[in-house]
Every structure is written in C-alpha cells, then in structure tokens.
Amino acid sequence: MTLSLLGIDISKLKFDVCLILQTGKLRHKVFPNNQAGFQQLSAWLLKQKVERVHACMEATGTYAEPLALYLHQAGHQVSVVNPAKIKAYAQSHLSRTKTDKADAQLIARFCQERHPPAWQPVPQEIADLQALVRRLEALSEMRQMELNRLSAGVSTERVRSSLERLITYLDQEIQDTEALIDEHIDSHPTLHEQRELLVSIPGIGQTTAAKLLAEILDVKLYESARQLAAFAGLAPRLHESGSSVKKRARLSKVGTPRLRKALYFPAISAMRHNPQVRALSVRLKERGKCPMQIIGAAMRKLVHIAFGVLKNGERFKPEMKTA
C-alpha cells in the first residue's frame, strides 16, 4: 500500500507540515505544537481524505517526541531522522530557500526519495530511566556552576551563604535522584541484569552503567559493536586525499554526545584498571599517538566491550574477545 507522505518541520510552539498526496499534489498547513494541534492535524488529514501517512521529521528531542508518539499511536508510519541527513539532502539538491514551509516540503521529498526506516517509541521503563539520568546530569551541571561561582571569590557574605545553601540543596537532590535511578533499575529485572553486566567491566561504575542503558536503549537495535560506536560518534574519521593530504584521524562525533560524555572519565579509569583497554593504550602510545587519540580509542574499546557483554549476556572476562 502506497502511503501519502507528510514532511514535518517542528519547533517549540508550532509545526509546519507538507502533505504529498498519492496524486503528487502538495498541501501545506501549520499547527500549534501541543495536543490540540495534534488533533487538528488528524482532522485535517481526514479532510484531505487521507487515513494513513508516512510522516517524517527531524530528531529534535523534546519538541518532536510527543508528536511522533501521537502519530505512531494513531496508526501512522513515523520516521525520526538525524537532522544532518536532512541538511545533506538539502545541500545535494542545492536548496537555497530556508523557511519552515520550505523545510517541511524538503523533509517530505526526503521521505519520498530515501524511504527512511520506521521509528519505534522507547519502552516506558527506558524512557523513565532516560528522564532520571538526564535530570541527574542537569543537577550535576547546576551544582558545578554554583561551585564555580563560589570558587571565583564572593565578597558579599549573604551571597556566599546563598551559594552554599544552594549547593547543599543540590547535593541532596543529586543523592535522591541517584537513589531513584537505582530503585528504578532494581525494579526492572532486565535493566538490573544489564547493569550488573556493565559494572563487571573495569572502568564502568553504577552511574555510567545507568547512562549507557538510558542512551543505548536496546542493544538489539545494533547489528555490531561498530554500529554502536558509530551511534556514539566514536567511529574514526579519516581525511586523506591523493598522496599529499593526510590529516590526523579524529572522532567523527556524528552521534549522540551524551554517550561520549558518559564514557570520557570511565575510559581514563579503564586505561589504568581494565587489562584490554590498558594494553590498547600502551600500544597506541608506543606508536606515537597523542593523548586525546588514545582516550578516544579507549572510549571506543569500552563501547565494544559493553556491546559484547550485553549481547552475550556474560560478565566481563579479561580474555574475552571483542569485535
């Protein structure tokens, strides 16, 4: 069955849509980005005599997820794609117009030509874990900001007292949120088992394990450890051309930054305590690689090891092989 195509350019307050009917005709409309707007979209589609669409939108986090979930639950096929893919598609077509209406049409054309895969909503236990982990991240960032203000030197005693009270409050909130994360994972057998597998890896502790589970979503989504490393933006990017252009390899960073951030300090720890990562870092150092390249490789190695233990359901062993 050929579906009509719906390109959606979404922002905080509204979303623009471009509907490509099976006749090839285009229809444009703007709706508020809330539940009332979602219902207006459904009514508009019925008015266009369209019962089911293949809707496509960019992955814009909290702005896109409620609409994607609404359309999915309404029986439509939904694709949520990396904005970099839409940008590359626009560049390949020499697109010069940048408006919300034009972007919605561009996304609809992308969907028509590229047939992006269907999106599936995150299971509720993962969505809840993700929300808790990201809240912990936000609290930690706020605490660091206040610590920075305090360490910068405060001459007014009342301001100093205010900062100290707020830091104490944030410390308690962080502690409570960490407890909520542990409680949540312990209440779901699969998450509990996966956390125990991850913490068996030297360099990965309870907090990092929770972050990995929240961002990886489901190890079954990845065909290989390399695919997971690419998702994390840890795949090496080469820049060579002919015989004269040979730049130093760098991390691609085309992936979720949260996974890279979560793995940075664990990788440094693993370079000392994890036999596989330590052996890798020694080899790279002997080959003259710079410290950041070695840390990047250690992060990638940790991803490969994590993929292995989750995929096989076996705790880490120094002699285990990784892809």
DOPAKE-272040 format. One line per field, with one value per residue (C-alpha): residue number from 1; y, x, z. Coordinates in nm, 3 decimals, always signed. Each point is the difference from the previous one (the first is absolute). Example, Ala and Ser with C-alpha at 12.3 -4.5 7.8 and 13.67 -1.06 7.14 Angstrom:
! DOPAKE-272040
i 1;2
c2 -0.450;+0.344
c1 +1.230;+0.137
c3 +0.780;-0.066
! end
This chain:
! DOPAKE-272040
i 1;2;3;4;5;6;7;8;9;10;11;12;13;14;15;16;17;18;19;20;21;22;23;24;25;26;27;28;29;30;31;32;33;34;35;36;37;38;39;40;41;42;43;44;45;46;47;48;49;50;51;52;53;54;55;56;57;58;59;60;61;62;63;64;65;66;67;68;69;70;71;72;73;74;75;76;77;78;79;80;81;82;83;84;85;86;87;88;89;90;91;92;93;94;95;96;97;98;99;100;101;102;103;104;105;106;107;108;109;110;111;112;113;114;115;116;117;118;119;120;121;122;123;124;125;126;127;128;129;130;131;132;133;134;135;136;137;138;139;140;141;142;143;144;145;146;147;148;149;150;151;152;153;154;155;156;157;158;159;160;161;162;163;164;165;166;167;168;169;170;171;172;173;174;175;176;177;178;179;180;181;182;183;184;185;186;187;188;189;190;191;192;193;194;195;196;197;198;199;200;201;202;203;204;205;206;207;208;209;210;211;212;213;214;215;216;217;218;219;220;221;222;223;224;225;226;227;228;229;230;231;232;233;234;235;236;237;238;239;240;241;242;243;244;245;246;247;248;249;250;251;252;253;254;255;256;257;258;259;260;261;262;263;264;265;266;267;268;269;270;271;272;273;274;275;276;277;278;279;280;281;282;283;284;285;286;287;288;289;290;291;292;293;294;295;296;297;298;299;300;301;302;303;304;305;306;307;308;309;310;311;312;313;314;315;316;317;318;319;320;321;322;323
c2 +0.000;+0.336;+0.257;+0.374;+0.176;+0.258;+0.216;+0.176;+0.294;+0.032;+0.270;+0.081;+0.169;-0.127;-0.245;+0.045;-0.296;-0.078;-0.278;-0.173;-0.171;-0.316;+0.218;+0.198;+0.316;+0.192;+0.133;+0.226;+0.081;+0.135;-0.133;+0.086;-0.242;-0.140;-0.268;+0.227;+0.055;-0.375;-0.055;+0.282;-0.178;-0.322;+0.186;+0.176;-0.329;-0.144;+0.313;-0.074;-0.355;-0.146;-0.277;-0.098;+0.175;-0.057;+0.296;+0.116;+0.251;+0.092;-0.131;+0.314;-0.165;+0.126;+0.202;-0.300;-0.295;+0.079;+0.045;-0.310;-0.203;+0.140;-0.088;-0.345;-0.076;+0.125;-0.272;+0.210;-0.099;+0.239;+0.066;+0.215;+0.076;+0.161;+0.371;-0.044;-0.229;+0.264;+0.265;-0.219;-0.072;+0.373;+0.068;-0.276;+0.169;+0.346;+0.121;+0.376;+0.074;-0.024;+0.040;-0.229;-0.067;-0.077;-0.223;-0.202;-0.055;-0.094;-0.259;-0.141;-0.033;-0.166;-0.252;-0.059;-0.068;-0.160;-0.210;+0.041;-0.286;+0.000;+0.146;-0.191;+0.169;-0.067;-0.255;+0.176;-0.138;+0.133;+0.335;+0.033;-0.095;+0.249;+0.277;-0.079;-0.020;+0.329;+0.163;-0.118;+0.147;+0.335;+0.010;-0.079;+0.279;+0.248;-0.104;+0.052;+0.345;+0.103;-0.147;+0.203;+0.318;-0.080;-0.076;+0.319;+0.196;+0.163;+0.310;+0.027;-0.237;-0.030;-0.106;-0.253;-0.142;-0.021;-0.191;-0.240;-0.068;-0.065;-0.235;-0.191;-0.024;-0.121;-0.258;-0.143;+0.006;-0.181;-0.261;-0.047;-0.027;-0.258;-0.201;+0.027;-0.127;-0.299;-0.072;+0.021;-0.234;-0.248;-0.009;-0.115;-0.341;+0.056;+0.338;-0.142;-0.289;+0.230;+0.239;-0.289;-0.104;+0.352;+0.062;-0.320;+0.196;+0.173;+0.373;-0.003;+0.076;+0.019;+0.353;-0.064;-0.327;+0.184;+0.262;-0.268;-0.185;+0.325;+0.103;-0.336;-0.080;-0.363;-0.183;-0.201;+0.316;-0.028;-0.265;+0.040;+0.176;+0.223;+0.115;+0.087;+0.187;+0.194;+0.083;+0.142;+0.205;-0.197;-0.134;+0.136;+0.248;-0.001;+0.298;-0.110;+0.104;-0.104;-0.017;+0.342;+0.036;-0.225;+0.161;-0.156;-0.232;+0.142;-0.114;+0.055;+0.137;-0.074;-0.159;+0.057;+0.223;-0.137;-0.339;+0.161;+0.219;-0.300;-0.202;+0.260;-0.041;-0.375;-0.040;+0.177;-0.233;-0.304;+0.094;-0.076;-0.282;-0.182;-0.245;+0.021;+0.379;+0.035;-0.224;+0.203;+0.333;-0.129;-0.111;+0.333;+0.196;-0.202;+0.090;+0.368;+0.077;+0.313;-0.024;+0.099;-0.261;-0.262;+0.105;-0.007;-0.352;-0.102;+0.133;-0.195;-0.315;+0.036;+0.022;-0.322;-0.176;+0.128;-0.121;-0.341;-0.055;+0.123;-0.197;-0.325;+0.044;-0.084;+0.192;+0.152;-0.224;+0.127;-0.271;+0.067;+0.103;+0.323;+0.090
c1 +0.000;+0.143;-0.033;-0.034;+0.311;+0.006;+0.307;+0.004;+0.219;-0.044;+0.092;-0.087;-0.335;-0.116;+0.061;-0.031;-0.109;+0.021;-0.227;+0.085;-0.315;+0.012;-0.100;+0.322;-0.178;+0.134;-0.192;+0.148;-0.128;+0.126;-0.110;+0.080;+0.248;-0.230;-0.266;-0.267;+0.221;+0.053;-0.375;-0.038;+0.255;-0.203;-0.317;+0.183;+0.133;-0.353;-0.118;+0.265;-0.145;+0.322;-0.032;+0.364;+0.329;+0.373;+0.097;+0.360;+0.159;+0.342;+0.119;-0.036;-0.038;-0.284;-0.157;-0.049;-0.062;-0.361;-0.117;+0.189;-0.164;-0.345;+0.031;+0.138;-0.288;-0.245;+0.125;+0.220;+0.350;+0.249;+0.368;+0.216;+0.327;+0.331;-0.010;+0.342;-0.162;-0.260;+0.272;+0.208;-0.308;-0.072;+0.360;-0.011;-0.304;+0.158;-0.287;+0.023;-0.332;-0.007;-0.351;-0.211;-0.233;+0.289;+0.165;-0.320;-0.014;+0.369;-0.056;-0.299;+0.214;+0.275;-0.254;-0.125;+0.347;+0.191;-0.272;+0.141;-0.063;-0.297;+0.043;-0.105;-0.074;+0.236;-0.137;-0.140;+0.259;+0.279;-0.176;-0.031;+0.366;+0.103;-0.196;+0.159;+0.352;-0.039;-0.139;+0.308;+0.217;-0.179;+0.033;+0.371;+0.050;-0.186;+0.210;+0.322;-0.114;-0.064;+0.334;+0.171;-0.169;+0.103;+0.362;+0.023;-0.015;-0.306;+0.051;-0.360;-0.072;-0.371;+0.078;+0.252;-0.259;-0.254;+0.244;+0.090;-0.367;-0.076;+0.298;-0.113;-0.351;+0.135;+0.217;-0.312;-0.195;+0.284;+0.010;-0.379;+0.003;+0.280;-0.212;-0.301;+0.211;+0.120;-0.354;-0.133;+0.264;-0.046;-0.376;+0.050;+0.174;+0.140;+0.149;+0.138;+0.167;+0.147;+0.137;+0.172;+0.158;+0.126;+0.145;+0.203;+0.211;+0.294;-0.046;-0.381;-0.183;-0.367;-0.056;+0.167;-0.191;-0.329;+0.099;+0.094;-0.329;-0.194;+0.173;+0.061;-0.373;+0.024;+0.314;-0.215;-0.036;+0.365;+0.139;+0.356;+0.222;+0.122;-0.356;-0.042;+0.333;-0.121;-0.324;+0.212;+0.207;+0.313;+0.077;+0.333;-0.021;+0.284;+0.092;+0.228;+0.017;+0.263;+0.355;+0.027;-0.308;+0.020;-0.149;-0.010;-0.300;-0.263;-0.324;-0.290;-0.226;-0.297;-0.206;-0.143;+0.230;-0.141;+0.163;+0.337;-0.028;-0.099;+0.302;+0.278;+0.101;-0.078;+0.240;+0.275;-0.065;-0.009;+0.342;+0.138;-0.223;-0.146;+0.256;-0.138;-0.021;+0.337;+0.169;-0.158;+0.111;+0.358;+0.013;-0.131;+0.243;+0.290;-0.120;+0.021;-0.372;-0.096;-0.186;-0.340;+0.025;+0.080;-0.295;-0.229;+0.118;-0.053;-0.357;-0.063;+0.148;-0.232;-0.298;+0.113;+0.038;-0.339;-0.164;+0.158;-0.114;-0.354;-0.033;+0.133;-0.145;+0.337;+0.202;+0.330;+0.308;+0.347;+0.040;-0.332;+0.014;-0.152;-0.097
c3 +0.000;-0.106;+0.274;-0.032;+0.132;+0.276;+0.054;+0.338;+0.101;+0.373;+0.250;+0.360;-0.063;-0.338;-0.279;-0.377;-0.211;-0.370;-0.120;-0.329;-0.117;-0.208;-0.298;+0.051;+0.115;+0.300;+0.299;+0.268;+0.349;+0.335;+0.341;+0.362;+0.157;+0.269;+0.039;-0.147;-0.304;-0.037;-0.008;-0.252;-0.219;+0.013;-0.096;-0.285;-0.137;-0.004;-0.179;-0.264;-0.019;+0.135;+0.259;+0.040;-0.078;+0.018;+0.217;+0.014;+0.237;+0.134;+0.335;+0.212;+0.340;+0.218;-0.283;-0.231;+0.232;+0.109;-0.360;-0.117;+0.278;-0.080;-0.369;+0.079;+0.237;-0.265;-0.236;-0.228;-0.108;+0.155;-0.076;+0.227;-0.178;+0.086;-0.096;-0.164;-0.260;-0.086;-0.024;-0.232;-0.211;-0.030;-0.104;-0.261;-0.153;+0.018;+0.216;+0.055;+0.172;+0.377;+0.142;+0.216;-0.292;-0.234;+0.262;+0.043;-0.376;-0.005;+0.274;-0.191;-0.316;+0.205;+0.126;-0.354;-0.142;+0.289;+0.170;+0.356;+0.245;+0.232;+0.348;+0.310;+0.334;+0.286;+0.254;+0.305;+0.242;-0.225;-0.045;+0.379;+0.049;-0.267;+0.172;+0.337;-0.143;-0.185;+0.314;+0.188;-0.274;+0.024;+0.380;-0.022;-0.251;+0.223;+0.299;-0.196;-0.111;+0.361;+0.111;-0.271;+0.125;+0.356;-0.091;-0.208;+0.324;+0.156;+0.211;+0.123;+0.287;-0.080;-0.354;+0.126;+0.241;-0.280;-0.220;+0.280;+0.078;-0.365;-0.038;+0.310;-0.146;-0.335;+0.175;+0.162;-0.328;-0.176;+0.274;-0.016;-0.380;+0.009;+0.245;-0.233;-0.290;+0.203;+0.115;-0.356;-0.141;+0.287;-0.064;-0.361;-0.025;-0.351;+0.090;+0.324;-0.182;-0.265;+0.263;+0.177;-0.330;-0.067;+0.346;-0.039;-0.251;+0.175;-0.050;-0.006;+0.324;+0.098;-0.131;-0.335;-0.039;+0.052;-0.258;-0.254;+0.047;-0.036;-0.323;-0.173;+0.047;-0.118;-0.110;-0.246;-0.208;-0.105;-0.232;+0.123;+0.250;-0.281;-0.065;+0.368;-0.003;-0.305;+0.183;+0.282;-0.246;+0.086;-0.346;-0.134;-0.288;-0.249;-0.218;-0.282;-0.362;-0.252;+0.127;+0.162;+0.223;+0.304;+0.307;+0.345;+0.057;+0.234;+0.157;-0.238;+0.281;-0.230;+0.274;+0.345;+0.208;+0.326;-0.056;-0.073;+0.309;+0.213;-0.117;+0.029;+0.366;+0.008;-0.295;+0.194;+0.295;-0.230;-0.142;+0.347;+0.124;-0.301;-0.148;-0.356;-0.004;+0.174;-0.260;-0.281;+0.148;+0.042;-0.366;-0.121;+0.219;-0.140;-0.351;+0.087;+0.027;+0.192;+0.335;-0.142;-0.275;+0.262;+0.218;-0.304;-0.082;+0.363;-0.011;-0.319;+0.157;+0.299;-0.237;-0.172;+0.336;+0.121;-0.320;+0.049;+0.358;-0.073;-0.323;+0.147;+0.347;+0.158;+0.256;-0.104;-0.009;-0.087;-0.264;-0.173;-0.365;-0.126;-0.354
! end
